[in-house]
Amino acid sequence: MATPAEARVDLAAIRHNVALLKERAGGAEVLGAVKADAYGHGLVPTSEAVLQGGASRLGTAYIREALALRAGGITAPVLSWIITPGEPLDEALEAEIELSAADEALLDEIAAAARRTGRTARTHLEADTGMSRGGAPLAAWPGLLARALALQAEGVIEIVGLWSHFACADVPGHGSIDRQIDAFEAALKQAEQAGAAGSHVIRHLANSAAILTLPRTHYDMVRPGIAMYGLSPVPELGDFGLRPAMTLVARIALAKRVPESSGVSYGHLYVTSSETTLGLVPLGYADGILRHATGRAEVLAGGRRRAIAGRVCMDQFMIDMGDDPLAAGDEVILFGPGGRGEPTAQEWADNLGTITHEIVTRIGSRVPRVYRGSGT
């Protein structure tokens, strides 16, 4: 490793995870969510592994992410679902990107792009079944269906999907789960009665947690996200056989002996209890190592767990090795699958009061992704 740090991504683990999720999906089509640079794992190489693992479609939050997939040679169907006014809809349609709409104004904007380009816009209609985030409120759903059907009759859009998203599928037994399923069924029934739910229209609701715990929600397609990367969407129920794909590694930049009572890093939040060896790890909050990891997170160095000693800085943090040997260039593992005794991303998330999604997606662009297990 010639760089100060790198995120090692195991593509074989991603293929394994997608294949496992496809099996659990019980015949439903799989759309792999690769938004946010494939949850920090690297967009194009990871997407290729997702497709090799058995997904037939990909999903991104933003059109620019979908266009990056096309620029990277990905030809599989791609759906983008967060679209603000003025985005490059013409370019999206020319690249055969499917678009989601939740209000009539956006439908009209998509239709205008379709008229300009001569391309029929393959469109998914999103219903808000109780998350109160994206999607059309159920009171507005009939109007959205009517407008979409009118534009479909004109030939400028094609309704290819009806979908929604769970708020609490990762909380087993949460009361909102059944309410959202009922609301989605009601939305589908309205679409069927309106003539917008033909046999070719894909119904999709299940995220990673629902794929693994709610088989009745699989419908025609499922949308795994975090589980594809080997991180459990419901940690209290175990790992489901998933294999974490990312290992974050750094090399010690400086090792030095310091005397007892030495204050370490900004604010001297950590003071050495005796003469000791400190190691400088060249990663900081600019790289996604949360500042409040100070004193809370551990790394593996010299065969043992070491707590972060003192304040995490923009580009670096320190570890206290005691009298154990340490030299510049020695490897430190921040998190990984855990097989060598290193912390896992789940441990980092638990210790920092967050979720694994935040741990992996925050790893910044200064940290190169290095791919392993590329053979199919």
Short mmCIF file of the C-alpha atoms (twelve columns), coordinates in Angstrom:
data_MODEL
# 
_entry.id   MODEL 
# 
loop_
_atom_site.group_PDB 
_atom_site.id 
_atom_site.type_symbol 
_atom_site.label_atom_id 
_atom_site.label_alt_id 
_atom_site.label_comp_id 
_atom_site.label_asym_id 
_atom_site.label_seq_id 
_atom_site.Cartn_x 
_atom_site.Cartn_y 
_atom_site.Cartn_z 
_atom_site.pdbx_PDB_model_num 
ATOM 1   C CA . MET A 1   0.000   0.000   0.000   1 
ATOM 2   C CA . ALA A 2   1.654   3.191   -1.187  1 
ATOM 3   C CA . THR A 3   -1.002  5.543   0.182   1 
ATOM 4   C CA . PRO A 4   -1.523  6.649   3.801   1 
ATOM 5   C CA . ALA A 5   -4.821  4.762   3.908   1 
ATOM 6   C CA . GLU A 6   -7.116  2.712   1.720   1 
ATOM 7   C CA . ALA A 7   -10.555 1.129   1.793   1 
ATOM 8   C CA . ARG A 8   -10.255 -2.460  0.628   1 
ATOM 9   C CA . VAL A 9   -13.465 -3.619  -1.022  1 
ATOM 10  C CA . ASP A 10  -14.124 -7.340  -1.379  1 
ATOM 11  C CA . LEU A 11  -16.169 -7.696  -4.561  1 
ATOM 12  C CA . ALA A 12  -16.600 -11.419 -3.957  1 
ATOM 13  C CA . ALA A 13  -18.347 -10.573 -0.689  1 
ATOM 14  C CA . ILE A 14  -20.710 -8.230  -2.539  1 
ATOM 15  C CA . ARG A 15  -21.541 -10.933 -5.082  1 
ATOM 16  C CA . HIS A 16  -22.168 -13.369 -2.233  1 
ATOM 17  C CA . ASN A 17  -24.457 -10.928 -0.451  1 
ATOM 18  C CA . VAL A 18  -26.500 -10.130 -3.545  1 
ATOM 19  C CA . ALA A 19  -26.900 -13.827 -4.345  1 
ATOM 20  C CA . LEU A 20  -28.075 -14.466 -0.776  1 
ATOM 21  C CA . LEU A 21  -30.569 -11.605 -0.986  1 
ATOM 22  C CA . LYS A 22  -31.821 -12.788 -4.373  1 
ATOM 23  C CA . GLU A 23  -32.476 -16.209 -2.896  1 
ATOM 24  C CA . ARG A 24  -34.319 -14.670 0.058   1 
ATOM 25  C CA . ALA A 25  -36.373 -12.549 -2.360  1 
ATOM 26  C CA . GLY A 26  -38.176 -15.678 -3.502  1 
ATOM 27  C CA . GLY A 27  -38.288 -15.013 -7.215  1 
ATOM 28  C CA . ALA A 28  -38.702 -11.234 -7.076  1 
ATOM 29  C CA . GLU A 29  -36.436 -9.176  -9.286  1 
ATOM 30  C CA . VAL A 30  -33.535 -7.439  -7.501  1 
ATOM 31  C CA . LEU A 31  -32.715 -3.744  -7.867  1 
ATOM 32  C CA . GLY A 32  -29.411 -2.992  -6.145  1 
ATOM 33  C CA . ALA A 33  -29.255 0.435   -4.523  1 
ATOM 34  C CA . VAL A 34  -25.859 1.902   -5.436  1 
ATOM 35  C CA . LYS A 35  -26.521 5.510   -4.462  1 
ATOM 36  C CA . ALA A 36  -23.909 7.510   -2.558  1 
ATOM 37  C CA . ASP A 37  -20.993 5.979   -4.503  1 
ATOM 38  C CA . ALA A 38  -22.374 2.512   -3.767  1 
ATOM 39  C CA . TYR A 39  -22.552 3.308   -0.044  1 
ATOM 40  C CA . GLY A 40  -18.954 4.456   -0.179  1 
ATOM 41  C CA . HIS A 41  -17.665 1.297   -1.856  1 
ATOM 42  C CA . GLY A 42  -17.096 2.823   -5.316  1 
ATOM 43  C CA . LEU A 43  -19.865 3.202   -7.879  1 
ATOM 44  C CA . VAL A 44  -18.884 1.352   -11.039 1 
ATOM 45  C CA . PRO A 45  -16.783 -1.592  -9.748  1 
ATOM 46  C CA . THR A 46  -19.327 -2.272  -7.026  1 
ATOM 47  C CA . SER A 47  -22.258 -2.010  -9.439  1 
ATOM 48  C CA . GLU A 48  -20.615 -4.546  -11.722 1 
ATOM 49  C CA . ALA A 49  -20.303 -6.942  -8.771  1 
ATOM 50  C CA . VAL A 50  -23.933 -6.307  -7.784  1 
ATOM 51  C CA . LEU A 51  -25.082 -7.282  -11.271 1 
ATOM 52  C CA . GLN A 52  -22.799 -10.318 -11.304 1 
ATOM 53  C CA . GLY A 53  -24.326 -11.384 -7.990  1 
ATOM 54  C CA . GLY A 54  -27.786 -11.565 -9.500  1 
ATOM 55  C CA . ALA A 55  -29.334 -8.100  -9.487  1 
ATOM 56  C CA . SER A 56  -30.952 -7.180  -12.787 1 
ATOM 57  C CA . ARG A 57  -31.385 -3.457  -12.085 1 
ATOM 58  C CA . LEU A 58  -29.657 -0.653  -10.227 1 
ATOM 59  C CA . GLY A 59  -30.994 2.318   -8.309  1 
ATOM 60  C CA . THR A 60  -29.528 5.727   -7.556  1 
ATOM 61  C CA . ALA A 61  -30.792 8.704   -5.629  1 
ATOM 62  C CA . TYR A 62  -29.708 11.257  -8.233  1 
ATOM 63  C CA . ILE A 63  -29.643 11.441  -12.004 1 
ATOM 64  C CA . ARG A 64  -25.958 12.397  -11.992 1 
ATOM 65  C CA . GLU A 65  -25.190 9.078   -10.278 1 
ATOM 66  C CA . ALA A 66  -27.131 7.209   -12.952 1 
ATOM 67  C CA . LEU A 67  -25.298 9.089   -15.689 1 
ATOM 68  C CA . ALA A 68  -22.000 8.133   -14.057 1 
ATOM 69  C CA . LEU A 69  -23.059 4.498   -14.297 1 
ATOM 70  C CA . ARG A 70  -23.710 4.912   -18.003 1 
ATOM 71  C CA . ALA A 71  -20.362 6.673   -18.456 1 
ATOM 72  C CA . GLY A 72  -18.749 3.722   -16.689 1 
ATOM 73  C CA . GLY A 73  -20.213 1.268   -19.192 1 
ATOM 74  C CA . ILE A 74  -23.154 -0.025  -17.151 1 
ATOM 75  C CA . THR A 75  -26.049 -0.868  -19.488 1 
ATOM 76  C CA . ALA A 76  -28.500 -2.476  -17.024 1 
ATOM 77  C CA . PRO A 77  -31.755 -0.644  -16.244 1 
ATOM 78  C CA . VAL A 78  -31.226 2.179   -13.739 1 
ATOM 79  C CA . LEU A 79  -33.844 4.022   -11.703 1 
ATOM 80  C CA . SER A 80  -33.267 7.471   -10.151 1 
ATOM 81  C CA . TRP A 81  -35.727 8.689   -7.543  1 
ATOM 82  C CA . ILE A 82  -34.779 12.155  -6.212  1 
ATOM 83  C CA . ILE A 83  -35.321 14.742  -8.935  1 
ATOM 84  C CA . THR A 84  -35.317 18.474  -8.324  1 
ATOM 85  C CA . PRO A 85  -36.478 21.074  -10.879 1 
ATOM 86  C CA . GLY A 86  -34.068 21.816  -13.681 1 
ATOM 87  C CA . GLU A 87  -32.128 18.562  -13.627 1 
ATOM 88  C CA . PRO A 88  -30.818 17.101  -16.919 1 
ATOM 89  C CA . LEU A 89  -33.925 15.132  -17.801 1 
ATOM 90  C CA . ASP A 90  -33.166 15.186  -21.530 1 
ATOM 91  C CA . GLU A 91  -29.800 13.580  -20.889 1 
ATOM 92  C CA . ALA A 92  -31.380 11.063  -18.527 1 
ATOM 93  C CA . LEU A 93  -33.933 9.958   -21.097 1 
ATOM 94  C CA . GLU A 94  -31.322 9.737   -23.837 1 
ATOM 95  C CA . ALA A 95  -29.323 7.492   -21.493 1 
ATOM 96  C CA . GLU A 96  -32.420 5.311   -20.923 1 
ATOM 97  C CA . ILE A 97  -32.589 6.092   -17.210 1 
ATOM 98  C CA . GLU A 98  -35.890 5.355   -15.520 1 
ATOM 99  C CA . LEU A 99  -37.295 8.179   -13.392 1 
ATOM 100 C CA . SER A 100 -39.492 8.331   -10.314 1 
ATOM 101 C CA . ALA A 101 -42.240 10.897  -9.867  1 
ATOM 102 C CA . ALA A 102 -44.405 11.778  -6.869  1 
ATOM 103 C CA . ASP A 103 -46.227 14.890  -8.048  1 
ATOM 104 C CA . GLU A 104 -47.918 16.097  -11.189 1 
ATOM 105 C CA . ALA A 105 -45.509 19.008  -11.727 1 
ATOM 106 C CA . LEU A 106 -42.566 16.630  -12.017 1 
ATOM 107 C CA . LEU A 107 -44.557 14.360  -14.313 1 
ATOM 108 C CA . ASP A 108 -45.152 17.337  -16.573 1 
ATOM 109 C CA . GLU A 109 -41.455 18.219  -16.537 1 
ATOM 110 C CA . ILE A 110 -40.550 14.639  -17.438 1 
ATOM 111 C CA . ALA A 111 -43.149 14.677  -20.195 1 
ATOM 112 C CA . ALA A 112 -41.688 17.896  -21.612 1 
ATOM 113 C CA . ALA A 113 -38.267 16.267  -21.756 1 
ATOM 114 C CA . ALA A 114 -39.793 13.284  -23.513 1 
ATOM 115 C CA . ARG A 115 -41.326 15.544  -26.147 1 
ATOM 116 C CA . ARG A 116 -38.014 17.339  -26.695 1 
ATOM 117 C CA . THR A 117 -35.997 14.146  -27.052 1 
ATOM 118 C CA . GLY A 118 -38.557 11.928  -28.737 1 
ATOM 119 C CA . ARG A 119 -37.948 9.357   -25.998 1 
ATOM 120 C CA . THR A 120 -40.718 7.754   -23.969 1 
ATOM 121 C CA . ALA A 121 -39.944 8.273   -20.287 1 
ATOM 122 C CA . ARG A 122 -40.082 5.033   -18.321 1 
ATOM 123 C CA . THR A 123 -41.565 6.254   -15.053 1 
ATOM 124 C CA . HIS A 124 -42.132 4.827   -11.579 1 
ATOM 125 C CA . LEU A 125 -44.868 6.439   -9.470  1 
ATOM 126 C CA . GLU A 126 -44.096 6.671   -5.753  1 
ATOM 127 C CA . ALA A 127 -46.791 6.632   -3.076  1 
ATOM 128 C CA . ASP A 128 -46.231 7.956   0.431   1 
ATOM 129 C CA . THR A 129 -47.585 5.099   2.551   1 
ATOM 130 C CA . GLY A 130 -46.576 6.559   5.897   1 
ATOM 131 C CA . MET A 131 -42.952 7.626   5.887   1 
ATOM 132 C CA . SER A 132 -43.879 11.240  5.097   1 
ATOM 133 C CA . ARG A 133 -40.721 11.667  3.050   1 
ATOM 134 C CA . GLY A 134 -40.805 10.983  -0.701  1 
ATOM 135 C CA . GLY A 135 -43.938 9.922   -2.503  1 
ATOM 136 C CA . ALA A 136 -47.369 11.301  -3.228  1 
ATOM 137 C CA . PRO A 137 -49.664 11.543  -0.189  1 
ATOM 138 C CA . LEU A 138 -52.488 9.057   -0.597  1 
ATOM 139 C CA . ALA A 139 -54.952 11.929  -0.968  1 
ATOM 140 C CA . ALA A 140 -52.986 13.091  -4.023  1 
ATOM 141 C CA . TRP A 141 -52.400 9.592   -5.412  1 
ATOM 142 C CA . PRO A 142 -55.536 9.464   -7.626  1 
ATOM 143 C CA . GLY A 143 -54.565 12.755  -9.230  1 
ATOM 144 C CA . LEU A 144 -51.024 11.534  -9.884  1 
ATOM 145 C CA . LEU A 145 -52.383 8.349   -11.449 1 
ATOM 146 C CA . ALA A 146 -54.781 10.298  -13.654 1 
ATOM 147 C CA . ARG A 147 -52.087 12.664  -14.883 1 
ATOM 148 C CA . ALA A 148 -49.671 9.783   -15.535 1 
ATOM 149 C CA . LEU A 149 -52.322 7.894   -17.493 1 
ATOM 150 C CA . ALA A 150 -53.068 10.960  -19.613 1 
ATOM 151 C CA . LEU A 151 -49.379 11.374  -20.433 1 
ATOM 152 C CA . GLN A 152 -49.095 7.660   -21.130 1 
ATOM 153 C CA . ALA A 153 -52.004 7.939   -23.568 1 
ATOM 154 C CA . GLU A 154 -50.092 10.738  -25.287 1 
ATOM 155 C CA . GLY A 155 -47.118 8.398   -25.577 1 
ATOM 156 C CA . VAL A 156 -44.622 10.550  -23.696 1 
ATOM 157 C CA . ILE A 157 -44.351 8.447   -20.548 1 
ATOM 158 C CA . GLU A 158 -44.770 4.769   -19.760 1 
ATOM 159 C CA . ILE A 159 -45.792 3.743   -16.260 1 
ATOM 160 C CA . VAL A 160 -43.377 0.917   -15.460 1 
ATOM 161 C CA . GLY A 161 -43.357 0.910   -11.651 1 
ATOM 162 C CA . LEU A 162 -45.459 1.582   -8.542  1 
ATOM 163 C CA . TRP A 163 -43.544 1.838   -5.320  1 
ATOM 164 C CA . SER A 164 -43.110 3.078   -1.785  1 
ATOM 165 C CA . HIS A 165 -40.574 2.889   1.029   1 
ATOM 166 C CA . PHE A 166 -40.656 1.568   4.600   1 
ATOM 167 C CA . ALA A 167 -39.966 3.801   7.571   1 
ATOM 168 C CA . CYS A 168 -39.444 1.100   10.217  1 
ATOM 169 C CA . ALA A 169 -38.833 -2.259  8.536   1 
ATOM 170 C CA . ASP A 170 -35.593 -2.450  10.541  1 
ATOM 171 C CA . VAL A 171 -37.617 -2.378  13.791  1 
ATOM 172 C CA . PRO A 172 -39.256 -5.815  13.939  1 
ATOM 173 C CA . GLY A 173 -42.861 -5.631  15.061  1 
ATOM 174 C CA . HIS A 174 -43.158 -1.856  14.693  1 
ATOM 175 C CA . GLY A 175 -46.800 -0.888  14.316  1 
ATOM 176 C CA . SER A 176 -46.174 1.220   11.224  1 
ATOM 177 C CA . ILE A 177 -45.115 -1.812  9.167   1 
ATOM 178 C CA . ASP A 178 -48.597 -3.306  8.790   1 
ATOM 179 C CA . ARG A 179 -50.101 0.153   8.299   1 
ATOM 180 C CA . GLN A 180 -47.690 0.850   5.443   1 
ATOM 181 C CA . ILE A 181 -48.364 -2.506  3.814   1 
ATOM 182 C CA . ASP A 182 -52.106 -1.829  3.988   1 
ATOM 183 C CA . ALA A 183 -51.596 1.657   2.539   1 
ATOM 184 C CA . PHE A 184 -49.462 0.271   -0.285  1 
ATOM 185 C CA . GLU A 185 -52.101 -2.356  -1.077  1 
ATOM 186 C CA . ALA A 186 -54.719 0.386   -1.188  1 
ATOM 187 C CA . ALA A 187 -52.540 2.455   -3.535  1 
ATOM 188 C CA . LEU A 188 -52.033 -0.569  -5.788  1 
ATOM 189 C CA . LYS A 189 -55.769 -1.256  -5.848  1 
ATOM 190 C CA . GLN A 190 -56.469 2.342   -6.878  1 
ATOM 191 C CA . ALA A 191 -53.840 2.042   -9.606  1 
ATOM 192 C CA . GLU A 192 -55.394 -1.195  -10.828 1 
ATOM 193 C CA . GLN A 193 -58.876 0.318   -10.914 1 
ATOM 194 C CA . ALA A 194 -57.531 3.319   -12.817 1 
ATOM 195 C CA . GLY A 195 -55.796 1.102   -15.361 1 
ATOM 196 C CA . ALA A 196 -52.245 1.959   -14.261 1 
ATOM 197 C CA . ALA A 197 -51.199 -1.438  -12.926 1 
ATOM 198 C CA . GLY A 198 -50.821 -3.680  -15.942 1 
ATOM 199 C CA . SER A 199 -48.926 -6.948  -15.871 1 
ATOM 200 C CA . HIS A 200 -45.739 -5.205  -16.987 1 
ATOM 201 C CA . VAL A 201 -45.818 -2.692  -14.107 1 
ATOM 202 C CA . ILE A 202 -43.317 -3.509  -11.356 1 
ATOM 203 C CA . ARG A 203 -44.570 -3.247  -7.766  1 
ATOM 204 C CA . HIS A 204 -41.774 -2.667  -5.262  1 
ATOM 205 C CA . LEU A 205 -41.611 -1.884  -1.556  1 
ATOM 206 C CA . ALA A 206 -39.041 -4.043  0.261   1 
ATOM 207 C CA . ASN A 207 -35.673 -2.676  1.385   1 
ATOM 208 C CA . SER A 208 -32.871 -4.763  2.926   1 
ATOM 209 C CA . ALA A 209 -34.661 -5.295  6.238   1 
ATOM 210 C CA . ALA A 210 -37.936 -6.243  4.569   1 
ATOM 211 C CA . ILE A 211 -36.210 -8.665  2.190   1 
ATOM 212 C CA . LEU A 212 -34.829 -10.567 5.173   1 
ATOM 213 C CA . THR A 213 -37.760 -10.338 7.578   1 
ATOM 214 C CA . LEU A 214 -40.990 -9.580  5.656   1 
ATOM 215 C CA . PRO A 215 -41.360 -11.991 2.717   1 
ATOM 216 C CA . ARG A 216 -44.950 -10.882 2.041   1 
ATOM 217 C CA . THR A 217 -43.601 -7.483  0.946   1 
ATOM 218 C CA . HIS A 218 -41.413 -8.753  -1.881  1 
ATOM 219 C CA . TYR A 219 -43.993 -8.187  -4.639  1 
ATOM 220 C CA . ASP A 220 -42.365 -8.042  -8.109  1 
ATOM 221 C CA . MET A 221 -39.040 -6.470  -7.108  1 
ATOM 222 C CA . VAL A 222 -36.956 -5.776  -3.999  1 
ATOM 223 C CA . ARG A 223 -34.448 -2.986  -3.410  1 
ATOM 224 C CA . PRO A 224 -31.526 -4.080  -1.192  1 
ATOM 225 C CA . GLY A 225 -29.107 -1.420  -0.023  1 
ATOM 226 C CA . ILE A 226 -26.970 -1.820  3.090   1 
ATOM 227 C CA . ALA A 227 -27.256 -5.619  3.104   1 
ATOM 228 C CA . MET A 228 -25.500 -5.872  -0.279  1 
ATOM 229 C CA . TYR A 229 -22.422 -4.456  1.413   1 
ATOM 230 C CA . GLY A 230 -22.508 -7.141  4.105   1 
ATOM 231 C CA . LEU A 231 -23.905 -5.020  6.930   1 
ATOM 232 C CA . SER A 232 -26.983 -6.243  8.736   1 
ATOM 233 C CA . PRO A 233 -30.088 -4.073  8.398   1 
ATOM 234 C CA . VAL A 234 -31.393 -5.519  11.679  1 
ATOM 235 C CA . PRO A 235 -28.268 -6.081  13.810  1 
ATOM 236 C CA . GLU A 236 -30.186 -7.422  16.791  1 
ATOM 237 C CA . LEU A 237 -31.282 -10.375 14.633  1 
ATOM 238 C CA . GLY A 238 -27.733 -11.247 13.549  1 
ATOM 239 C CA . ASP A 239 -25.782 -11.028 10.324  1 
ATOM 240 C CA . PHE A 240 -28.077 -13.243 8.180   1 
ATOM 241 C CA . GLY A 241 -24.974 -14.806 6.587   1 
ATOM 242 C CA . LEU A 242 -23.883 -11.519 5.047   1 
ATOM 243 C CA . ARG A 243 -20.170 -10.785 4.566   1 
ATOM 244 C CA . PRO A 244 -18.891 -7.230  5.190   1 
ATOM 245 C CA . ALA A 245 -17.198 -5.961  2.047   1 
ATOM 246 C CA . MET A 246 -15.138 -3.005  3.285   1 
ATOM 247 C CA . THR A 247 -11.943 -3.027  5.340   1 
ATOM 248 C CA . LEU A 248 -10.541 0.399   6.225   1 
ATOM 249 C CA . VAL A 249 -6.766  0.363   6.681   1 
ATOM 250 C CA . ALA A 250 -4.096  2.995   7.355   1 
ATOM 251 C CA . ARG A 251 -0.334  3.029   7.805   1 
ATOM 252 C CA . ILE A 252 1.307   4.611   10.814  1 
ATOM 253 C CA . ALA A 253 2.858   7.919   9.754   1 
ATOM 254 C CA . LEU A 254 4.871   8.509   12.931  1 
ATOM 255 C CA . ALA A 255 5.668   6.509   16.065  1 
ATOM 256 C CA . LYS A 256 7.326   8.174   19.052  1 
ATOM 257 C CA . ARG A 257 7.982   7.786   22.755  1 
ATOM 258 C CA . VAL A 258 6.516   10.434  25.024  1 
ATOM 259 C CA . PRO A 259 6.814   10.872  28.787  1 
ATOM 260 C CA . GLU A 260 4.190   10.351  31.464  1 
ATOM 261 C CA . SER A 261 1.556   13.117  31.723  1 
ATOM 262 C CA . SER A 262 1.847   14.118  28.069  1 
ATOM 263 C CA . GLY A 263 -1.324  15.750  26.745  1 
ATOM 264 C CA . VAL A 264 -2.368  14.309  23.403  1 
ATOM 265 C CA . SER A 265 -4.059  16.207  20.563  1 
ATOM 266 C CA . TYR A 266 -6.362  19.223  20.748  1 
ATOM 267 C CA . GLY A 267 -7.736  20.054  24.164  1 
ATOM 268 C CA . HIS A 268 -5.572  17.451  25.920  1 
ATOM 269 C CA . LEU A 269 -8.623  15.250  26.395  1 
ATOM 270 C CA . TYR A 270 -6.204  12.353  26.764  1 
ATOM 271 C CA . VAL A 271 -3.139  12.423  29.007  1 
ATOM 272 C CA . THR A 272 -0.647  9.561   29.113  1 
ATOM 273 C CA . SER A 273 -0.521  7.665   32.391  1 
ATOM 274 C CA . SER A 274 3.109   6.621   31.929  1 
ATOM 275 C CA . GLU A 275 5.909   6.809   29.398  1 
ATOM 276 C CA . THR A 276 4.455   5.316   26.251  1 
ATOM 277 C CA . THR A 277 4.593   4.969   22.470  1 
ATOM 278 C CA . LEU A 278 2.100   6.984   20.457  1 
ATOM 279 C CA . GLY A 279 1.207   6.277   16.843  1 
ATOM 280 C CA . LEU A 280 -0.093  8.807   14.359  1 
ATOM 281 C CA . VAL A 281 -2.839  7.374   12.113  1 
ATOM 282 C CA . PRO A 282 -3.245  9.529   8.956   1 
ATOM 283 C CA . LEU A 283 -7.039  9.615   8.837   1 
ATOM 284 C CA . GLY A 284 -9.343  12.242  10.315  1 
ATOM 285 C CA . TYR A 285 -12.746 13.792  10.106  1 
ATOM 286 C CA . ALA A 286 -12.016 15.056  6.575   1 
ATOM 287 C CA . ASP A 287 -11.855 11.368  5.648   1 
ATOM 288 C CA . GLY A 288 -15.046 10.415  7.457   1 
ATOM 289 C CA . ILE A 289 -13.649 9.459   10.867  1 
ATOM 290 C CA . LEU A 290 -16.198 11.174  13.059  1 
ATOM 291 C CA . ARG A 291 -14.754 13.709  15.477  1 
ATOM 292 C CA . HIS A 292 -16.789 12.260  18.295  1 
ATOM 293 C CA . ALA A 293 -14.979 8.943   17.803  1 
ATOM 294 C CA . THR A 294 -12.543 10.494  20.261  1 
ATOM 295 C CA . GLY A 295 -12.168 7.994   23.097  1 
ATOM 296 C CA . ARG A 296 -15.040 5.860   21.792  1 
ATOM 297 C CA . ALA A 297 -13.756 3.886   18.827  1 
ATOM 298 C CA . GLU A 298 -10.980 1.312   18.620  1 
ATOM 299 C CA . VAL A 299 -8.555  0.124   15.941  1 
ATOM 300 C CA . LEU A 300 -6.415  -2.978  15.580  1 
ATOM 301 C CA . ALA A 301 -2.686  -2.259  15.803  1 
ATOM 302 C CA . GLY A 302 0.153   -4.574  16.736  1 
ATOM 303 C CA . GLY A 303 -2.271  -7.467  17.127  1 
ATOM 304 C CA . ARG A 304 -4.402  -5.747  19.781  1 
ATOM 305 C CA . ARG A 305 -7.299  -3.340  20.028  1 
ATOM 306 C CA . ARG A 306 -6.258  0.257   20.751  1 
ATOM 307 C CA . ALA A 307 -8.581  3.094   21.650  1 
ATOM 308 C CA . ILE A 308 -8.322  6.418   19.849  1 
ATOM 309 C CA . ALA A 309 -6.226  8.565   22.175  1 
ATOM 310 C CA . GLY A 310 -7.245  12.215  22.220  1 
ATOM 311 C CA . ARG A 311 -9.235  14.342  19.821  1 
ATOM 312 C CA . VAL A 312 -9.737  13.152  16.254  1 
ATOM 313 C CA . CYS A 313 -8.289  15.896  14.006  1 
ATOM 314 C CA . MET A 314 -9.046  16.816  10.412  1 
ATOM 315 C CA . ASP A 315 -6.345  14.561  8.952   1 
ATOM 316 C CA . GLN A 316 -5.105  12.369  11.800  1 
ATOM 317 C CA . PHE A 317 -5.607  10.792  15.179  1 
ATOM 318 C CA . MET A 318 -3.384  9.129   17.746  1 
ATOM 319 C CA . ILE A 319 -3.302  5.724   19.393  1 
ATOM 320 C CA . ASP A 320 -1.502  4.731   22.591  1 
ATOM 321 C CA . MET A 321 0.599   1.568   22.198  1 
ATOM 322 C CA . GLY A 322 2.087   1.456   25.688  1 
ATOM 323 C CA . ASP A 323 5.368   -0.444  25.469  1 
ATOM 324 C CA . ASP A 324 4.341   -2.523  22.457  1 
ATOM 325 C CA . PRO A 325 6.487   -2.036  19.348  1 
ATOM 326 C CA . LEU A 326 5.307   0.279   16.597  1 
ATOM 327 C CA . ALA A 327 7.035   1.791   13.574  1 
ATOM 328 C CA . ALA A 328 6.146   4.132   10.746  1 
ATOM 329 C CA . GLY A 329 4.536   2.124   7.954   1 
ATOM 330 C CA . ASP A 330 2.920   -0.446  10.259  1 
ATOM 331 C CA . GLU A 331 -0.646  -1.299  9.323   1 
ATOM 332 C CA . VAL A 332 -3.639  -0.284  11.410  1 
ATOM 333 C CA . ILE A 333 -7.133  -1.664  10.721  1 
ATOM 334 C CA . LEU A 334 -9.960  0.652   11.687  1 
ATOM 335 C CA . PHE A 335 -12.756 -1.760  10.812  1 
ATOM 336 C CA . GLY A 336 -13.356 -4.833  8.698   1 
ATOM 337 C CA . PRO A 337 -15.170 -8.183  8.769   1 
ATOM 338 C CA . GLY A 338 -13.752 -8.917  12.222  1 
ATOM 339 C CA . GLY A 339 -12.003 -12.163 11.361  1 
ATOM 340 C CA . ARG A 340 -8.591  -10.933 12.546  1 
ATOM 341 C CA . GLY A 341 -9.882  -9.411  15.746  1 
ATOM 342 C CA . GLU A 342 -10.381 -5.973  14.225  1 
ATOM 343 C CA . PRO A 343 -13.446 -3.876  15.049  1 
ATOM 344 C CA . THR A 344 -16.367 -4.126  12.653  1 
ATOM 345 C CA . ALA A 345 -18.318 -1.279  11.112  1 
ATOM 346 C CA . GLN A 346 -21.199 -2.375  13.329  1 
ATOM 347 C CA . GLU A 347 -19.021 -1.890  16.421  1 
ATOM 348 C CA . TRP A 348 -18.020 1.573   15.239  1 
ATOM 349 C CA . ALA A 349 -21.675 2.416   14.660  1 
ATOM 350 C CA . ASP A 350 -22.733 1.111   18.058  1 
ATOM 351 C CA . ASN A 351 -19.938 2.960   19.862  1 
ATOM 352 C CA . LEU A 352 -20.733 6.214   18.064  1 
ATOM 353 C CA . GLY A 353 -24.497 6.012   18.383  1 
ATOM 354 C CA . THR A 354 -25.175 5.770   14.671  1 
ATOM 355 C CA . ILE A 355 -25.777 3.182   11.939  1 
ATOM 356 C CA . THR A 356 -23.361 1.357   9.665   1 
ATOM 357 C CA . HIS A 357 -24.669 3.296   6.660   1 
ATOM 358 C CA . GLU A 358 -23.070 6.456   8.052   1 
ATOM 359 C CA . ILE A 359 -19.788 4.727   8.883   1 
ATOM 360 C CA . VAL A 360 -19.124 3.462   5.346   1 
ATOM 361 C CA . THR A 361 -20.644 6.292   3.311   1 
ATOM 362 C CA . ARG A 362 -18.605 8.940   5.131   1 
ATOM 363 C CA . ILE A 363 -15.243 7.542   4.020   1 
ATOM 364 C CA . GLY A 364 -13.977 10.372  1.831   1 
ATOM 365 C CA . SER A 365 -12.445 10.668  -1.594  1 
ATOM 366 C CA . ARG A 366 -8.892  11.026  -0.231  1 
ATOM 367 C CA . VAL A 367 -9.088  7.344   0.684   1 
ATOM 368 C CA . PRO A 368 -8.647  5.228   -2.451  1 
ATOM 369 C CA . ARG A 369 -10.821 2.156   -2.930  1 
ATOM 370 C CA . VAL A 370 -8.786  -0.943  -3.683  1 
ATOM 371 C CA . TYR A 371 -10.721 -3.897  -5.114  1 
ATOM 372 C CA . ARG A 372 -10.211 -7.540  -4.362  1 
ATOM 373 C CA . GLY A 373 -12.094 -10.640 -5.432  1 
ATOM 374 C CA . SER A 374 -12.786 -9.276  -8.900  1 
ATOM 375 C CA . GLY A 375 -13.072 -12.708 -10.529 1 
ATOM 376 C CA . THR A 376 -16.625 -13.744 -11.313 1 
# 
